[in-house]
Amino acid sequence: MDTYRTDRVRNVVLLGHGNAGKTTLTEAMAYLSGITNRMGSVADGTTISDYDKEEQKRKFSISAAVVPIEWDKYKINILDTPGYFDFVGEVEEAVGVADAAVIVVSGKDGVQVGTEKAWELCEERNLPRMIFVTGIDHDEVSYREVVEKLQELFGKKIAPLHMPIRENGEFTGYVNIVKQEGRHFIAKGQKEVCPVPDYLKEYLETYREGLLESVAETSDDYMERYFNGDEFTVAEISAALAMNIDDCSMVPVCMGSSTELKGVANLLDDIVEYFPDPTQRPCSGISQKTNEIFEANYDFQKPKSAYVWKTISDPYIGKYNLIKVCSGTLKGDDVLYNVSKGQEEKLGKLYVLHGNKPEEVDQLFAGDIGALAKMGDVETGDSLATKAQAVLYPKAILSTPYTVKRYKAVNKSDEDKIAGALQKLEAEDCTLEAIVDSANHQSLLKGIGDLQLEVIKSKLKDRYKVDIELSEPKVAFRETIRKNSDVEGRYKKQTGGHGQFGDVKMRFEPSGNLEEAYDFQIEVVGGAVPKNYYPAVEKGLHECVQSGPLAGYPVVGVKATLYDGSYHPVDSSEQAFKTATHMAFKDGFMKAGPVLLEPIVNLKVTVRDQYTGDVMGDLNKRRGRVLGMNPGKDGRTVIEADVPETELYGYGTVLRSMTGGSGDFAYEFARYEQAPTDVQQKQIELRAAKKDEEDE
């Protein structure tokens, strides 16, 4: 592939609902541009961007993929992203390096939740965009209805550039609204002029009027000409369109059929003509030497720097770090400084990736997207720059994972291999977290949703030949006491030689501080327990609170006072006093009104107004206490509630089902509260059952 200067590069992310046709559109673009000699199929698992075995097996995209194509002496880096919400981290990474977006809408299914989420993402990033309605070759598809729905949702920004021409139920051409001319499809990506059908003239006039209003608003001169009834030239309309698209005041709508290669060439032409090159998007970092802002702005004449936005770590193809060059021009023999890690890196060869197939290139200009291989410690989010101008770029803001599952190795001997494999998968997917929860003796996987974690399980088996079981995680209950007790722990054991003797008298009461496990006080008088055994008593106490006698959970909020005891000058030892403390603690804890505390989280659910009743009803079933409802962004409502953490398992799936995929939630730990009697009883029974299993 040739090297392209910054002004001839377009970085375009494809967004939209799952199954809207993004990957098929990518495939059509690749075929039309000549980088493939046949069109791949999602159903057959032969597309460029869905190269992973999981994607081919499941028939949908899981990871963001780059497919660079050459069109009319321009390089267009197509970023094909997943449509399913569990893989939103991949979408957010790709959006972070894109300079514009094409939102793909299925003509058959119309505007869906994924369409709106894609729009919201573009609004947040102020990303220029256009909409491509696919599947127009299906007779039952109404392009006009899709446009009207888009205008209803997103307002006057929506401006169709084309309308489909149908003959005998077939999609045979289109009307160019800017040029007011018809076009007939005649061959692969080719067309010829044809008359505008009479049935489209009414809509042509309406759509063109809206287009001209937007053009007029770009300058006072244009506005005056518009009111005077002057005609704009095609060149003037195109220039104004590019300006309006760039500042996000207009979103054009195009249409076509990816499978029949109709309208795809128009889309590529529009991308080149209307979308901004990288220099029109801001890009800045912090110079580590001066602590000042470094305005990179994709200027190829400034010092070299790049940002690592994604990592591919595959046992078959190796490790590749995908980069976007922020300034300067990178070459294969460059030595750059990893600003994030504080070490120098020799780049080696430079590549562009076609999905997962690398193609070596000599250099990459600022604004272009490429890949580095075998870069050791380099990972997603790292900044690479010259040591003289060490620039640190901000990391991409990704969605927080709230879905948690416990995992266990099916074969215990695989535990080390699983840990290593998960590290590689975490490097690829920054919304995946593998955590060791030592307090509850469990290993956890955190992700965006259940589907994502199921895919991770499948990847472990297929790629790394290790198997895990996923299950509901153990919630971090705590044990405490509500009353006072006064007990004696006496340990006496006679053996052939020295015996063992330790005797402690202790009081237990609530400390009032649930942040600390225990408060140890000493009130011994007269040397009943020698001072050199005090540490042994506290050590025994420290061991006891790790696993409480009620249900095996950590203990909090206990005040323990050693006030008396006795010892034997020969048989007493630290171990004996530790054991006596264990006996006293177990007896005293169970006599002091032991209770289980459950973690309460503060939950915020963002939904559309029509779903608030269903969501609040569901929260009540989960023992939630609704604290209030507040207005959110885009006319949505944020419901705030305190909910026991035990009731949130699987909540993401339920919320999506209730809200058609439009609801979002987030939570954080709030406090511990005494669990209801039935919940306590269930946990105590689980502990007893587990103990019986261990005894057997």
C-alpha positions in Angstrom: 0.0 0.0 0.0 1.3 3.5 -0.8 2.1 6.1 1.8 -0.4 8.9 2.1 0.2 12.4 3.4 -2.1 13.6 6.2 -4.4 15.6 4.0 -5.2 12.5 1.9 -6.1 10.3 4.9 -9.7 9.8 6.2 -10.3 7.9 9.5 -13.9 6.7 9.5 -15.6 4.6 12.2 -18.7 2.5 11.3 -21.3 2.6 14.1 -24.7 1.2 14.5 -27.0 -1.5 16.0 -26.0 -5.1 15.9 -26.8 -6.8 12.5 -27.3 -3.3 10.9 -24.8 -4.3 8.2 -21.5 -2.6 9.2 -19.2 -5.5 8.4 -21.0 -6.3 5.1 -20.6 -2.6 4.2 -16.8 -2.8 5.0 -16.6 -5.9 2.8 -18.3 -4.1 -0.1 -16.0 -1.1 0.3 -12.9 -3.4 0.3 -14.1 -5.2 -2.8 -15.0 -2.0 -4.7 -11.6 -0.5 -3.9 -9.8 -3.6 -5.2 -8.1 -4.8 -2.1 -10.0 -8.1 -2.4 -11.0 -10.0 -5.5 -14.3 -11.4 -4.0 -16.8 -10.2 -1.4 -16.6 -12.1 1.9 -19.7 -13.0 3.8 -20.6 -12.8 7.5 -22.7 -16.0 7.3 -19.7 -17.9 5.8 -17.2 -16.3 8.1 -15.1 -15.0 5.3 -15.0 -11.2 5.9 -11.8 -9.2 6.4 -12.8 -7.5 9.7 -14.5 -10.5 11.4 -11.3 -12.5 11.4 -11.5 -14.0 15.0 -12.8 -17.6 15.3 -15.4 -16.4 17.9 -16.7 -13.8 15.4 -16.9 -16.4 12.6 -18.7 -18.8 14.9 -21.2 -16.4 16.4 -21.8 -14.4 13.1 -21.2 -10.9 14.6 -18.4 -8.6 15.4 -16.7 -8.7 18.7 -13.6 -6.5 18.2 -12.9 -3.3 16.3 -11.0 -3.9 13.1 -9.1 -1.6 10.7 -9.5 -2.1 7.0 -7.5 0.6 5.1 -8.6 1.1 1.5 -7.5 3.3 -1.4 -10.1 5.3 -3.2 -9.6 8.1 -5.7 -6.0 8.6 -4.5 -7.1 8.9 -0.9 -6.5 6.4 1.9 -9.6 5.6 4.0 -9.0 3.8 7.2 -12.4 2.0 7.8 -12.9 1.1 11.5 -15.5 -1.6 11.7 -17.0 -1.9 15.2 -19.3 -4.3 17.1 -23.0 -3.4 17.4 -23.7 -5.5 20.5 -23.6 -3.4 23.7 -21.3 -5.9 25.6 -18.4 -4.8 23.4 -18.9 -1.0 23.7 -15.2 -0.7 24.9 -14.1 -1.7 21.3 -16.4 1.0 19.9 -15.2 3.7 22.3 -11.5 2.9 21.4 -12.2 3.2 17.7 -14.3 6.4 18.1 -11.3 7.8 20.0 -9.1 7.7 16.9 -11.7 8.3 14.2 -12.1 11.7 12.6 -15.6 11.0 11.4 -18.3 8.4 11.6 -20.8 6.6 9.3 -23.8 5.4 11.3 -25.2 2.4 9.5 -29.0 1.9 9.7 -30.7 -1.3 8.5 -33.5 -0.2 6.1 -35.4 -3.3 7.1 -35.2 -2.9 10.9 -35.1 0.9 10.8 -33.8 3.2 13.6 -32.9 1.1 16.6 -31.4 1.6 20.1 -27.9 1.1 18.7 -28.5 3.9 16.2 -29.4 6.3 19.0 -26.4 5.1 21.1 -24.1 5.7 18.1 -25.5 9.2 17.7 -25.0 10.0 21.4 -21.4 8.8 21.1 -20.8 11.1 18.2 -22.5 14.0 20.0 -20.3 13.5 23.1 -17.1 13.5 20.9 -18.4 16.2 18.5 -17.7 13.8 15.7 -18.7 14.7 12.1 -21.0 11.9 10.8 -23.3 10.8 8.0 -25.9 8.0 7.9 -26.0 5.1 5.5 -29.2 3.2 5.2 -28.5 -0.2 3.9 -30.6 -3.0 2.5 -32.5 -0.8 0.1 -32.6 -3.7 -2.4 -35.4 -5.2 -0.2 -38.8 -4.3 -1.7 -40.5 -3.8 1.7 -37.9 -1.2 2.8 -39.2 2.4 3.0 -36.3 4.8 2.8 -38.7 7.7 3.3 -39.9 6.3 6.6 -36.4 5.8 7.9 -35.5 9.4 7.0 -38.7 10.7 8.7 -37.8 8.7 11.9 -34.3 10.1 11.8 -35.6 13.6 11.5 -38.1 13.0 14.3 -35.3 11.9 16.6 -32.4 14.1 15.6 -34.1 17.2 14.1 -33.3 19.3 11.1 -29.7 18.3 11.0 -30.8 15.2 9.0 -30.4 16.0 5.3 -30.8 13.2 2.7 -28.4 13.4 -0.3 -30.0 10.6 -2.3 -33.3 8.9 -2.8 -33.7 5.4 -4.3 -35.3 4.7 -7.7 -37.3 1.5 -7.9 -38.5 -0.2 -11.0 -40.9 -3.2 -10.8 -40.0 -3.5 -7.1 -36.2 -3.5 -7.8 -33.6 -1.0 -6.6 -32.2 0.2 -9.9 -30.8 3.7 -9.2 -31.0 6.9 -7.2 -31.7 10.6 -7.4 -28.8 12.9 -6.5 -30.5 15.7 -4.5 -27.6 18.1 -4.8 -27.4 17.8 -8.6 -31.2 17.1 -9.1 -30.3 14.3 -11.4 -31.2 10.6 -11.6 -28.6 7.8 -11.9 -29.0 4.2 -13.0 -26.7 1.4 -11.8 -25.1 -0.4 -14.7 -22.1 -2.4 -13.3 -19.9 -2.7 -10.3 -19.7 0.8 -8.8 -20.7 2.4 -12.1 -23.8 4.3 -13.1 -25.3 6.4 -15.9 -27.6 9.5 -16.0 -31.3 8.9 -16.1 -34.5 11.1 -15.7 -35.9 11.7 -12.2 -39.1 9.7 -11.9 -42.3 11.7 -11.5 -43.2 10.0 -8.1 -39.9 11.3 -6.6 -40.2 14.9 -7.7 -42.3 16.0 -4.7 -39.8 14.6 -2.2 -36.9 15.9 -4.2 -38.2 19.4 -3.8 -38.8 19.0 -0.1 -35.4 17.4 0.7 -33.6 19.9 -1.6 -35.2 22.9 0.2 -34.0 21.6 3.5 -30.5 21.2 2.1 -30.5 24.7 0.7 -31.6 26.2 4.0 -28.6 24.6 5.7 -26.3 25.8 2.9 -27.7 29.4 3.3 -26.9 29.4 7.0 -23.2 29.0 6.4 -22.7 32.7 5.6 -24.6 36.0 5.5 -23.9 36.2 1.7 -25.4 32.8 1.1 -28.4 33.7 3.3 -29.0 36.9 1.3 -28.8 35.0 -2.0 -31.2 32.3 -0.7 -33.8 34.9 0.2 -33.4 36.6 -3.2 -34.1 33.3 -4.9 -30.6 32.8 -6.4 -29.5 29.3 -7.2 -26.4 27.9 -5.6 -23.9 26.0 -7.8 -23.1 22.4 -7.1 -19.6 23.4 -6.0 -21.0 25.9 -3.6 -23.4 23.4 -2.1 -20.7 20.8 -1.8 -18.3 23.3 -0.1 -21.1 24.4 2.3 -22.0 20.7 3.0 -18.4 19.9 4.0 -18.4 22.9 6.3 -21.7 21.9 7.9 -20.7 18.3 8.3 -17.4 19.3 9.9 -19.1 21.4 12.5 -21.8 18.8 13.1 -24.6 21.1 12.1 -25.7 18.8 9.3 -25.8 15.0 9.0 -26.3 13.7 5.4 -28.2 10.5 4.7 -27.1 8.2 2.0 -28.4 4.8 1.0 -27.7 1.7 -0.9 -27.2 -2.1 -0.9 -23.9 -3.5 0.3 -24.6 -7.0 -1.0 -25.4 -5.7 -4.5 -22.7 -3.0 -4.4 -25.2 -0.3 -5.1 -24.6 3.1 -3.5 -21.4 2.1 -1.8 -19.2 3.9 -4.4 -21.3 7.1 -3.7 -20.6 6.7 0.0 -16.8 6.4 -0.6 -17.0 9.5 -2.8 -18.9 11.4 -0.1 -16.3 10.3 2.6 -13.5 11.7 0.5 -15.3 14.9 -0.4 -17.2 15.8 2.8 -15.3 14.3 5.7 -12.4 16.2 7.4 -8.8 15.1 7.2 -7.0 14.5 10.5 -5.6 18.1 10.7 -9.1 19.5 11.1 -9.5 17.6 14.4 -7.7 18.8 17.6 -5.1 16.5 19.2 -3.0 17.6 22.2 -1.0 16.0 25.1 1.2 17.2 27.9 4.9 17.7 27.5 6.6 15.9 30.4 9.6 18.2 30.4 7.8 21.6 30.4 4.4 20.4 31.8 2.8 22.5 29.0 0.2 21.5 26.5 1.7 20.2 23.3 -0.6 20.9 20.3 0.2 17.9 18.0 -2.9 18.4 15.8 -1.6 15.8 13.4 1.1 18.1 12.0 3.7 15.9 10.2 6.3 18.7 10.5 6.3 18.5 14.4 8.3 16.0 16.5 7.2 12.4 16.1 4.6 11.1 18.5 1.9 8.4 18.5 -0.8 6.9 20.7 -1.5 3.2 21.1 -5.2 2.8 20.9 -5.6 -1.0 20.7 -3.7 -4.2 21.1 -4.2 -7.6 19.3 -2.6 -10.5 21.1 -3.3 -13.7 19.3 -1.4 -17.0 19.6 -1.5 -17.5 15.8 -0.6 -14.0 14.5 1.4 -12.7 17.5 1.1 -9.3 19.2 0.3 -6.1 17.3 -0.1 -2.6 18.8 -2.4 -0.4 16.7 -1.3 3.2 16.7 -2.5 6.6 15.5 0.4 8.9 14.6 -0.3 12.2 16.4 2.6 14.2 14.9 5.6 13.9 12.7 6.3 11.0 10.3 7.1 7.5 11.7 9.7 5.3 10.0 10.6 1.7 10.6 14.0 2.3 12.1 12.9 5.0 14.6 13.7 4.7 18.3 10.9 6.3 20.3 10.4 6.8 24.0 7.5 5.1 25.8 6.4 8.1 27.8 3.9 6.0 29.8 6.5 3.4 30.8 9.7 5.6 30.9 11.7 3.4 28.5 13.0 3.5 24.9 11.5 1.4 22.2 12.9 0.5 18.8 10.0 0.4 16.4 11.2 -2.2 13.9 8.9 -2.7 11.0 5.7 -0.5 10.4 2.5 -2.2 9.2 -1.0 -1.4 8.2 -3.5 -4.2 9.2 -6.2 -5.4 6.9 -8.2 -7.0 9.7 -5.5 -9.2 11.1 -3.3 -9.4 7.9 -0.3 -7.2 8.2 1.2 -5.3 5.2 4.6 -3.6 5.7 4.9 0.1 4.9 7.9 2.4 4.8 6.4 5.3 6.8 3.2 6.6 8.4 2.4 10.3 8.3 0.7 12.2 11.1 -3.0 11.3 11.3 -2.6 7.8 9.8 -3.4 4.5 11.5 -0.9 1.7 11.5 0.5 -1.1 13.6 3.7 -2.1 15.4 4.8 -5.7 16.0 6.7 -7.4 18.9 6.9 -4.3 21.0 7.4 -6.0 24.4 5.9 -4.0 27.2 4.0 -1.5 25.0 0.2 -1.7 25.7 -3.0 0.0 25.0 -3.1 3.6 26.2 0.7 4.1 26.0 2.2 7.3 24.4 5.2 7.1 22.1 7.3 10.1 21.4 10.9 11.4 21.0 12.8 11.7 24.3 13.5 15.4 23.6 9.7 16.1 23.3 8.1 13.4 25.5 4.4 13.9 25.1 1.8 12.1 27.2 -1.6 11.8 25.5 -4.8 11.2 27.5 -6.1 7.6 27.6 -9.4 6.8 26.0 -12.4 7.0 28.4 -14.0 3.6 28.4 -17.2 2.3 29.9 -16.9 0.9 33.5 -17.5 -2.9 33.8 -20.3 -3.7 36.3 -21.0 -7.3 35.4 -19.2 -9.7 37.7 -18.8 -13.5 37.6 -16.8 -15.9 39.6 -14.5 -18.2 37.6 -12.9 -21.5 38.5 -10.5 -23.7 36.5 -12.1 -26.9 35.4 -8.7 -28.6 35.8 -6.7 -27.2 38.8 -3.5 -27.8 37.0 -4.5 -25.1 34.4 -4.6 -22.2 36.9 -1.3 -20.7 35.9 -2.1 -21.0 32.2 -5.5 -19.4 32.8 -3.8 -16.5 34.6 -1.4 -15.9 31.7 -4.1 -16.2 29.1 -6.4 -13.8 30.9 -3.5 -11.3 31.0 -3.3 -11.4 27.2 -7.1 -11.1 26.9 -7.1 -8.1 29.2 -4.4 -6.5 27.0 -6.8 -6.9 24.0 -10.0 -5.8 25.9 -9.6 -3.0 28.3 -13.1 -3.4 29.7 -12.2 -6.9 31.0 -10.8 -7.2 34.5 -9.5 -10.4 36.1 -9.5 -9.9 39.9 -8.4 -12.1 42.8 -10.8 -11.4 45.7 -8.7 -12.7 48.6 -11.2 -11.7 51.2 -13.8 -14.1 49.8 -11.3 -16.6 48.4 -12.6 -16.3 44.8 -11.4 -15.3 41.3 -13.6 -12.8 39.5 -14.1 -11.6 35.9 -15.6 -8.2 35.4 -17.0 -7.0 32.1 -19.7 -5.0 30.4 -22.1 -7.9 30.1 -22.8 -11.6 30.3 -22.2 -12.1 26.5 -18.7 -10.6 26.7 -17.7 -12.9 29.6 -19.1 -16.0 27.7 -17.0 -15.0 24.7 -13.9 -14.7 27.0 -14.6 -18.2 28.3 -14.9 -19.5 24.8 -11.7 -17.8 23.7 -9.8 -19.4 26.6 -10.9 -22.8 25.5 -10.3 -22.3 21.7 -7.2 -20.2 21.8 -5.4 -21.2 24.9 -6.9 -24.8 25.5 -8.0 -24.1 29.0 -11.5 -24.4 30.4 -13.2 -22.3 33.1 -16.6 -22.4 34.8 -18.5 -19.2 35.3 -20.9 -18.8 38.3 -22.5 -16.3 40.6 -19.9 -14.6 42.7 -19.8 -14.8 46.5 -20.9 -11.5 47.9 -18.8 -9.8 50.5 -21.0 -10.2 53.6 -19.6 -9.3 57.0 -20.2 -10.6 60.5 -20.6 -8.5 63.7 -22.3 -8.5 67.1 -25.1 -6.5 68.5 -24.8 -7.4 72.3 -22.2 -7.9 75.0 -20.7 -11.1 76.3 -18.2 -12.1 79.0 -16.4 -15.5 78.5 -13.4 -17.5 79.4 -11.2 -19.4 77.0 -9.2 -22.1 78.7 -6.8 -24.3 76.8 -5.1 -27.2 78.7 -3.4 -30.1 77.1 -1.1 -32.6 78.9 1.5 -34.5 76.9 4.5 -36.7 77.8 6.7 -33.7 78.3 5.7 -30.1 78.8 2.0 -29.5 78.6 0.1 -26.6 77.0 -1.8 -24.1 79.1 -3.4 -20.8 78.3 -6.4 -19.1 80.0 -8.0 -15.8 79.0 -11.1 -14.0 80.3 -12.5 -11.6 77.7 -15.4 -9.2 77.1 -16.9 -8.7 73.7 -19.1 -5.8 72.7 -19.9 -3.7 69.5 -17.1 -1.2 68.8 -19.4 1.0 66.7 -16.8 1.2 63.9 -17.6 -1.0 61.0 -14.5 0.2 59.1 -12.2 -1.8 61.4 -12.3 -5.5 62.2 -11.7 -5.1 65.9 -10.5 -2.9 68.7 -8.3 -4.7 71.2 -8.1 -3.4 74.8 -6.1 -4.8 77.8 -7.3 -4.3 81.4 -5.3 -7.1 83.1 -4.2 -6.3 86.7 -1.8 -8.1 89.0 0.0 -10.0 86.2 -2.8 -12.6 85.8 -1.7 -12.8 82.2 2.0 -11.9 81.7 2.7 -9.0 79.3 4.7 -11.2 77.0 1.5 -13.1 76.1 -0.5 -10.0 75.1 0.8 -10.1 71.4 -0.2 -13.8 71.2 -3.8 -12.9 72.4 -4.0 -10.1 69.7 -2.6 -12.4 67.1 -5.2 -15.0 67.9 -7.8 -12.3 67.7 -6.5 -11.2 64.3 -6.8 -14.7 63.0 -10.3 -15.2 64.3 -11.8 -12.1 62.5 -10.6 -13.4 59.1 -13.4 -16.0 59.2 -16.3 -15.5 61.6 -18.0 -18.4 63.4 -21.5 -17.5 62.1 -21.1 -18.1 58.3 -17.4 -17.8 57.6 -17.3 -14.2 56.6 -14.8 -11.5 57.8 -15.7 -9.9 61.2 -16.0 -6.2 61.7 -17.0 -3.8 64.5 -16.0 -5.9 67.5 -14.4 -4.6 70.7 -12.4 -7.3 72.6 -11.2 -6.6 76.1 -8.7 -9.0 77.9 -9.3 -8.4 81.6 -8.1 -11.5 83.4 -6.8 -15.0 83.0 -4.1 -17.3 84.3 -0.9 -19.0 83.2 1.5 -21.9 84.1 5.1 -21.0 84.5 6.2 -24.1 82.6 3.3 -25.1 80.3 2.1 -21.7 79.1 3.3 -20.6 75.6 2.3 -18.1 72.9 0.6 -20.9 70.9 -1.5 -21.9 74.0 -2.7 -18.3 74.6 -3.5 -18.0 70.9 -5.6 -21.1 71.0 -7.3 -20.0 74.2 -8.2 -16.7 72.4 -9.7 -18.7 69.5 -11.9 -20.5 72.0 -12.9 -17.3 73.8 -13.7 -15.5 70.6 -15.9 -18.2 69.2 -17.9 -18.6 72.4 -18.1 -14.9 73.1 -19.0 -13.9 69.5 -21.9 -16.4 69.4 -23.2 -15.2 72.8 -23.1 -11.5 71.8 -26.0 -11.5 69.3 -24.1 -12.3 66.1 -25.6 -10.9 62.8 -24.7 -10.9 59.2 -24.2 -7.5 57.4 -24.8 -7.3 53.7 -23.2 -4.7 51.3 -25.5 -2.0 50.0 -24.7 -0.2 46.8 -25.9 3.1 45.5 -27.4 2.3 42.1 -28.1 4.9 39.4 -30.3 3.7 36.5 -30.6 6.0 33.4 -33.8 5.2 31.4 -36.3 6.8 29.1 -39.5 8.0 30.8 -41.7 5.2 29.5 -39.6 2.6 31.4 -39.4 4.3 34.8 -42.4 2.4 36.2 -41.0 -1.0 35.2 -37.6 -0.2 36.5 -38.8 1.0 39.9 -41.1 -2.0 40.2 -38.2 -4.3 39.5 -36.0 -2.5 42.1 -38.7 -3.0 44.7 -38.6 -6.7 44.1 -34.8 -6.6 44.6 -35.3 -5.0 48.1 -34.2 -1.7 46.7 -35.0 1.7 48.3 -35.7 4.3 45.6 -34.1 7.6 46.8 -35.3 9.8 44.0 -35.6 10.5 40.3 -33.6 13.2 38.6 -33.5 14.6 35.0 -30.7 13.1 32.9 -29.2 13.9 29.5 -31.4 13.9 26.4 -34.7 13.9 28.3 -33.9 10.7 30.2 -34.5 10.0 33.9 -31.9 8.9 36.4 -33.4 6.7 39.1 -31.3 6.5 42.3 -31.7 3.7 44.7 -29.9 1.8 47.5 -29.9 -1.9 46.6 -28.3 -4.9 48.4 -25.4 -6.2 46.2 -26.8 -9.7 46.3 -29.8 -8.6 44.3 -27.8 -7.1 41.4 -26.5 -10.4 39.9 -27.6 -10.5 36.3 -29.1 -7.0 36.5 -27.5 -5.8 33.3 -29.3 -8.4 31.2 -32.7 -7.8 32.9 -32.4 -4.0 32.4 -31.6 -4.4 28.7 -34.6 -6.7 28.4 -36.9 -4.2 30.2 -35.8 -1.2 28.2 -35.1 -2.6 24.8 -31.4 -2.1 25.3 -31.6 1.6 26.0 -31.1 1.6 29.8 -27.8 2.1 31.5 -26.7 1.6 35.1 -23.8 2.3 37.4 -23.2 1.7 41.1 -20.7 2.1 43.9 -20.4 0.6 47.4 -22.3 2.7 50.0 -22.3 0.9 53.3 -23.1 -2.3 55.2 -26.5 -3.0 56.8 -27.9 -5.9 58.8 -29.3 -8.5 56.4 -32.9 -9.7 56.8 -33.4 -12.9 58.8 -34.1 -15.1 55.8 -31.0 -13.9 54.0 -28.9 -14.5 57.1 -30.4 -18.0 57.5 -29.7 -18.9 53.8 -26.0 -17.9 54.2 -25.6 -19.8 57.5 -27.1 -22.9 55.8 -24.7 -22.6 52.8 -21.8 -22.4 55.3 -23.1 -25.5 57.1 -23.5 -27.4 53.8 -20.0 -26.5 52.7 -18.6 -27.6 56.0 -20.3 -31.0 55.7 -18.8 -31.4 52.2 -15.4 -30.7 53.6 -15.9 -33.1 56.4 -16.9 -35.9 54.0 
